[in-house]
Structures are given as structure tokens and as C-alpha cells.
């Protein structure tokens, strides 16, 4: 048994392999001064760990089968900028993002798989080449949108009314996604939150993308040594050779969809994220018309009078109320929009 894996190196990434005796050998592609493992350990044989039984997520495939549990009712909060809200309200749809635009390096960058080979017959560079091919196959045909849950939400429910919800009160989210981190001259130093009803939005996505696979659920936040998340990165080279890239990739995502699409590094846990992902063509934009799922629009401090008026005008066409959000002594307060400073 030989384990081929990709390690950080002074060249960026390099491949090494470990033989039956535990000896580690450098496999290229070019000589480097050092490689780094940061204390990560691997089993000596690929282990199919049982996935976590999570009632907060499901995988819908076109046959009508649910691999998981349907989502419960509640509110989802989508943080963005005033400019983006205008486009969303004008189109009546959310534009889902490809994984190449994800904010988490774990999701945006290539994922490196641990390749378990029966012997040393695999060519040098196998782990890097196979990882790139498999990662591209498994992610290039998916687009996603992210939302924040209430901080005190259960696994399947959040508040049903904006007055009971705290999902719009994340200061880090206002700063990160709402535009407050921008420099002057880079756009409005404000932010907005679109509030959706969970079940209505998921059903709207399923109706708009009939015949396509769909994943929805709450993100699980994992530490870097999390064994369940790590199991999703194990590849049996013998099975891969038998099935080929496409079939092996499909089987792998069916087994590890929770770990691959609904797991992030624990450092992002302040987001309390829920995610909607759709199997879509990488060559076409993926939109989800939200219909009656939109419940409320919140505008933060710093928006111009013109932006507020335009958002209120467009929200009225959807029958949606608009409120402002101000901060008093560091605490968020929902107010009428005419109390927003311009």
C-alpha cells in the first residue's frame, strides 16, 4: 500500500508518497527545499467513516429522492451591498455563485485528495493531477448562495418573524459582506440584508431548476483535524481506475456531499451559514427567482437617500417591507428608513 498526497512546500505544493514501511519519499514535480505537514495525520488505508446524521440538510436528485431531511420553516438572511440588492430586486432572482468565487480558501482553492494505491506503480505527480481533475469535476458544475441563520436557531428551525429574528444582527457580516470594510471611493459604505422564508425559497429553487440536483442545509464548522471532513478527501486509486473520473466523482459526491458542500473551517462559525447549492452548467449564470419567498429588506447606515428610495420603490413591487438598521452603543436597532442618516 502506498499513500500519495499533496503537501505544502516552498514551491507552493508538492507531492510525496509514503510506503508500507512508513518511509516518506519526495515525488516532485521539482526539487524543493522543504515540505510542511503541520501535524496532520492519515490512516494507512482509506477508511469509510460514517457520515454525521444531520437533520438540518438534504440532497435532492431529479428522481425525486431525498438523501436527508427536508428543511424546516424559518428565516434566512442574505447580506450584500445596496448595489446588489437593486439588481436582485430588479430581476426578481438571486444569482448563485460558482465555487471559484467563494470567500473560504478551502472552497475556492483546489482540494488535494489523499490517493491510496496498492503499490508504487502510480506515476509521479499522480496525487496532484488526480486531485485537480476530480476537484474540477465535482465543483465546476455547482453554484451556490449563502445565508445566515439566527444565532440561537435549532438544527431545523429559526424564527418565523423579523421581530423575533437576530440573523440580521451579525456585526461581522455587515462589515464583511455589507461593504463597511471598503475604503472611501470604492462604493457606498453601507450594507443590506435580504430576509427570505426558508421553505419558500428552497421550493422556488426546486421549481426553477427541475431535473437538477439540489443541496440545502446548515454549514457544519470543522477543525482542521476533523476526521469526518478528512474522510471526504480519501481516494482509492483502484476504485478510481475501475470506474473512471466521471463515475467515481459522482459516487464520491453522493457519499460525501455533506462534507464537500456543507462543511467549512471553524473560523467561519460566526456566519451561522445555511447554503443552497444547485447542479448547474458552468457556462451559464444560475438564477433562482425568489417569488413570494422574500419577506423583508434591511438597509444599513451609510446608504444614500437615492439608494434608499430606489430600494423602497423596487421592494414595493414585490410587496416587501423595508427597514433601516442603526447602531447605538454598538448594538443594532431596526428603525424606519427615514431615521437612517444620509
N, C-alpha and C positions, 0 to 999 in steps of 0.2 A: 504494500500500500504506500503510495506517495501522495502527499498533500502539496498542491501547488497553490500559492496565494500571492497577493499583491501587497507590498509593504511601502510605507513612506520612505523616501530616500533623498539624498542630496540632489538627485536628478529629478525629483518630483515623485514618481512612482517607479518601483522596480519589482521584478518577480523573483521569488525564492521558492525552493521546494524542500520538504522535509521527508527523509526516507524512513524505512521501518525501524532503523536504529536510533532515530531522533537526531540524526546529523542534518544540519541545515546547509544548503548549498545555494549559491547565487546563480540565477538563471538569466540575468540580463534585463533589458536589452543591451545596455552598455555598462562598462565598469563604473562603479560609484564608490565614493569614499566610505559612506555609512548608510545603514538602513535602520528604521525605527519601528518598534512594535508596541511601546507604551504599555507593557504589562498585559496585553490581550492574549488569552489562551484559546486553543482549539482542541476539540476532541480528535482522536486519531482515526475516527471513522464517522462518516456523516450520520447524524442522529436525527430521526424524525420526532422532534419533541411535539407533544400535543399542543395545538393552538389554544389560546385562552378562550374560554367560553364567554363571549361578550354579548349581552343582550342589547347593547347600545349601537349595533351596526348590522348591516345586511348587504349581501351581494345579490343583485337581481340579474339573471341572464334571460335572454329572449324567450326561452322555452316556458317562462312563467314560474321558474323555480326560484325560491328564496333561499339562499345559503346564509341563514341567520334569522334575525327577528325584524319585523317591520318597525319603523321608528314610531315613537310615541309623540303626542302633541307637545307643543312648546314654541318658544320664540328663538329665532336665530338672528344674530346681529352682524351685519357686514360693514366693516369700517373702510372708508375710502375718502377721496377728495371731492370737493364741490364740483370740479370739472367732470369727474367720472360720474357723479350722481346725475348731472344734467344729461349726459349721454345715455345712461341707463334708463332714466325716466322717459326720454325722447323715444328710445327704441322699444321700451316695454320689456326688456330682456337683460339678463345677466350674461356677460361674456366670460366664459370659463378660460382659464389659463393653461398653457402647456407646462409640463414639469420643468422645462428649461428656464421658466421664469419664476420658479419657487424661491422663497426667501431663505429656506433652510438649505445649507450646503449639502446635507445628507440626501436631500431630494433633488437638488439641482445638478450636482456633480455626478459623474459616473459611479455606480455602485460596484465594488470589487467583490467578486464571489470567491469562495474557497473551493478549489477544484480537487476532488478526491479521485485519484487514478489508481488502477490496480497495480501499476508498475511504473518504471521510468520512461515508458515509450512515448509519452506526450512530448511534443516538440517544445523547445524553449519559447517563452512568450505565450504559452497556451492560456494561462490564467488571465492575462491582460486582454488578449484577443477575444476569448470566450466571454469574459465579463462585459466588454464593450458591446458585443453582438447581442448578448442576452438582455442586458440592461436597455439597449435601444429598442429591442423587440417588445419588451414588457412595458415600456413607459411612453414611447413616442406616439402611441395610439390612444393615449388617455389625456383628458383635460379636466381641470378641477376648479372649484370655488371654495373659499374658506369663510367660516363664520365663527363668532364667539358665542358660547353658551353663557348662562348665568353662572356666577361663581359657586353658588350653592346648589346647582342643579343635580338631580339624581342621574343615574345612568340613562334613563329613558325619558325623563320629563324636565321641562323648565317651566317658568311662569307663563301664564296664558295672557297676561295683560301688561302693557307697558308700564303701568303704575306699580306693578309688583316685580318688575324685571330689574336686574342690575347688570345685564350683559352689555349695556351701553356705557357703563361707568368705569371702564378699564383705562386708567391714565396712560399706561404704556402703549395701548392700542391707538389711542388718539394721537400720541406722539409718533408712533411707528408708521401707521397707515393713513392717518388723517392729515399729514402734511406739516405738523408743528415742528418737525425736525429740519424743515427746509431752511435755506438761507434766504435772506431778503432778496427779492428779484427773481426767485425761482417759482413763483406762483403764490396763490393765496395761502397765508399761514393759518389755515383753518382745517377743519375736518368735518366729515358727515358720517352718519350711521343709518343704514337701511335695515329696518326691522321686518323680518319675514315670519310667517307661521310655518313651522317645520313640516308638518304633514302636507299642507297645500303646496309648498314649494317642491317637495320630492315628487308628489303626484304630477305636478306640472312638468317636471323634468322627464318623468317616465312617459307622459303623453306626447311630449315634443320629440322624444328620441325612441320611439317604438322600434323594436328589433335590435336595440343596442344594449350592451351590458352596462349596469349602473351600480355604483358603490356609494353607500352613505353611512356615516357613523361618527361617533366622537373619537377624537385622537387619543391614543394611549401614549403617555410620555415615558420613555425608557432611558435608563442609564446606559453608558457605553458598553458595559459588560453584561447587558441583559441577554440571558440565554435564549429566550424565545425569539427575540428580534434577530439574534445571531443565527439561529437555525434557518432563517429565510435566505441566508447567504451561502448555504451549503449546496454544492452541486456534485452529483455522482456522474463522473465522466462516462462510465459505462452506459448508464441510462441515457445520457445526452447523445452518445453515439448511436444508440439503438433507435431513439425517437426523432432525432434531428432538432434543429433550432426551434422551428415553429411549434411543433407538438410538445416538445419539452417545456418551452416557455409558457404555453397555455396551461399545461398541467401544473407547473410551478406556481403560477399566479392564482390558480384555483385553490391550491393548498395554502398559500401564504398571502392572500390578499389583505388580511388584517394587518400583518406585519409590514407589507410592502406599501400599502396606501394609507393606512390609518395608524402609523407609529412614527413618532418624532422624538428627537433628543429632549431630555428632561428640562433643559434650559429654556425651552419654549412653553413651558407649562402655564405661564401667566396668561397665555392667549385663550385657554379653555376652548380649544378649537373643535368644531364639527366640520366635516368635509363632505362635499358632493363631488364625485368623480364619474365621468362618462367615457365609455369607449368610443372614441371619435377619430375621424381622419386627421392626420397631422397637417394636411394641405388646405384645410378649410376651417374658418373660425367656428367655434362651438357656442351657440347661444341657448339659453334657457328662458323662454318667455315666462314671466312670473305670474301673469294673470291676476287672480284675487289674493295671491299669497302675500303681497306687500301690505304691511299693516301700519307702518309709521316711518317718518323720516326725521332725523335729528341733525341739527346744524350747530357746529361749534363756534366758539368765539373766533373772530378774525375774518369771517366771511363778509364780503362787501354787500352793500344794500342791493346792488344789481343781482348778485348771485342768489341772495335770499329770495328776492322777488321772482326770479326765474324758476328756482326750485319749487316755491309755493305754487306758481302757475302750473307747472308740469305735474306736481303731485295731485293737484285738484282734478286733473284729467283722469287720474286713477282712483279718485275718491279717498285719498290718503291724507291724514293729518300731518302737519309739520310742527315741530317744536324746536326751541333752542336749548343749548346746553352751556351754562356758565359755571365758573369755578369760584367758590367762595371759601377762603381759608383752606385752599387745597382740596375742597370737596365738591363733587359735581352736583349741579342743581338743574332740573329741567324747567324751562321758563317759556313764556310766549315769545315768538320770534321778534316782536317789537322791542323786547328788552335786551336783544343782542347788541353789543357795541359795534359800531361800524368803523 
